[in-house]
Amino acid sequence: MIITGIGAAIGALVRYNLTAFIKGKLGTNFPIATLIINLTGAFLLGIVKDTEFALLFGTGILGGYQTMDTLAGLNFGAVIALNIRARGVTESRAVEGGTIRAGHGAEGVGTVFTVTLPLAQREEEP
């Protein structure tokens, strides 16, 4: 378990530095770095999945390297911000505030589902 954690820390550092490098080279806010990281991570995971290094490289390093949750978060934020602007809100601070409130709302809904679904799936004892 420690080796997986160390690998995840290494992967996260590589992701962070690669993202900064790509953004610096391209000079764009489009999340192309996230796309590149996810594609290369999936490719590398396919190579190491059945090897003796799968725990360190697959689960650890590539788990920390890949950013599917980041991609989902970027998409969620973009959709919410575009919808807020479509409703006529143009001030940046108001858009940011609306996006943050929507994120907290989504977190609340996710928490409710996480707590209630296992309860709903339990079989009642006779």
C-alpha positions as CSV (number, residue, x, y, z in Angstrom):
1,M,0.0,0.0,0.0
2,I,2.9,2.4,0.7
3,I,4.4,1.7,-2.7
4,T,1.1,2.6,-4.3
5,G,0.9,5.9,-2.4
6,I,4.4,6.8,-3.4
7,G,3.6,6.0,-7.0
8,A,0.5,8.1,-6.9
9,A,2.5,11.0,-5.5
10,I,5.0,10.7,-8.3
11,G,2.2,10.5,-10.9
12,A,0.5,13.6,-9.5
13,L,3.8,15.5,-9.6
14,V,4.4,14.4,-13.3
15,R,0.8,15.4,-14.2
16,Y,1.2,18.9,-12.5
17,N,4.5,19.6,-14.2
18,L,3.4,18.3,-17.6
19,T,0.2,20.4,-17.4
20,A,2.2,23.5,-16.6
21,F,4.7,22.8,-19.4
22,I,1.9,22.2,-22.0
23,K,0.0,25.3,-21.0
24,G,3.2,27.4,-21.1
25,K,4.0,26.1,-24.6
26,L,0.5,26.4,-26.1
27,G,-0.6,29.5,-24.1
28,T,-4.2,28.4,-24.1
29,N,-6.8,27.8,-21.4
30,F,-8.3,24.9,-23.4
31,P,-7.7,21.7,-21.4
32,I,-5.5,20.1,-24.0
33,A,-3.0,19.0,-21.3
34,T,-5.8,17.0,-19.6
35,L,-6.6,15.3,-22.8
36,I,-3.0,14.4,-23.5
37,I,-2.5,13.1,-20.0
38,N,-5.6,10.9,-20.1
39,L,-4.7,9.5,-23.5
40,T,-1.1,8.7,-22.6
41,G,-2.1,7.3,-19.2
42,A,-4.7,5.0,-20.8
43,F,-2.1,3.8,-23.3
44,L,0.5,3.2,-20.6
45,L,-2.0,1.4,-18.4
46,G,-2.7,-1.0,-21.2
47,I,1.0,-1.8,-21.3
48,V,1.7,-2.4,-17.6
49,K,-1.6,-3.9,-16.5
50,D,-0.5,-7.6,-16.5
51,T,3.1,-7.1,-15.3
52,E,4.7,-7.4,-11.9
53,F,4.9,-3.6,-11.9
54,A,1.2,-3.1,-12.2
55,L,0.7,-2.1,-8.5
56,L,3.4,0.6,-8.6
57,F,3.0,1.8,-12.2
58,G,-0.6,1.0,-12.9
59,T,-2.4,1.7,-9.7
60,G,0.1,4.1,-8.2
61,I,1.9,6.3,-10.8
62,L,-0.7,6.1,-13.5
63,G,-3.6,6.4,-11.0
64,G,-2.0,9.7,-9.8
65,Y,-1.1,10.7,-13.3
66,Q,-4.5,10.3,-15.0
67,T,-7.1,13.0,-14.4
68,M,-10.5,11.7,-15.3
69,D,-12.0,13.5,-12.3
70,T,-10.2,16.7,-13.4
71,L,-11.7,16.4,-16.9
72,A,-15.2,15.8,-15.4
73,G,-14.7,18.8,-13.1
74,L,-13.6,21.0,-16.0
75,N,-16.6,20.0,-18.1
76,F,-19.0,20.6,-15.2
77,G,-17.6,24.0,-14.6
78,A,-17.7,25.0,-18.2
79,V,-21.3,23.8,-18.7
80,I,-22.4,25.7,-15.5
81,A,-20.6,28.9,-16.5
82,L,-22.0,28.8,-20.0
83,N,-25.5,28.4,-18.7
84,I,-25.1,31.2,-16.2
85,R,-23.9,33.5,-18.9
86,A,-26.7,32.4,-21.2
87,R,-29.1,33.7,-18.5
88,G,-27.6,37.2,-18.9
89,V,-25.1,37.2,-16.1
90,T,-21.9,38.7,-17.5
91,E,-19.9,40.0,-14.4
92,S,-17.0,37.6,-13.8
93,R,-17.5,37.5,-10.0
94,A,-21.2,36.6,-10.4
95,V,-20.4,33.8,-12.8
96,E,-17.8,32.5,-10.4
97,G,-20.2,32.6,-7.5
98,G,-22.9,30.8,-9.5
99,T,-20.5,28.1,-10.6
100,I,-19.3,27.5,-7.0
101,R,-22.9,27.3,-5.7
102,A,-23.8,24.9,-8.5
103,G,-20.7,22.8,-7.5
104,H,-21.8,22.7,-3.9
105,G,-25.3,21.7,-5.0
106,A,-23.9,18.8,-7.1
107,E,-21.8,17.7,-4.2
108,G,-24.8,17.7,-1.9
109,V,-26.8,15.6,-4.4
110,G,-23.9,13.2,-4.8
111,T,-23.6,12.8,-1.0
112,V,-27.3,12.0,-0.7
113,F,-27.0,9.3,-3.4
114,T,-23.9,7.9,-1.8
115,V,-25.6,7.6,1.5
116,T,-29.1,6.5,0.4
117,L,-28.4,4.0,-2.4
118,P,-26.7,1.4,-0.2
119,L,-29.6,1.7,2.2
120,A,-32.1,1.2,-0.6
121,Q,-30.3,-1.8,-1.9
122,R,-30.2,-3.7,1.5
123,E,-32.7,-6.5,1.7
124,E,-35.1,-6.4,4.5
125,E,-34.8,-9.3,6.9
126,P,-38.1,-11.4,7.3
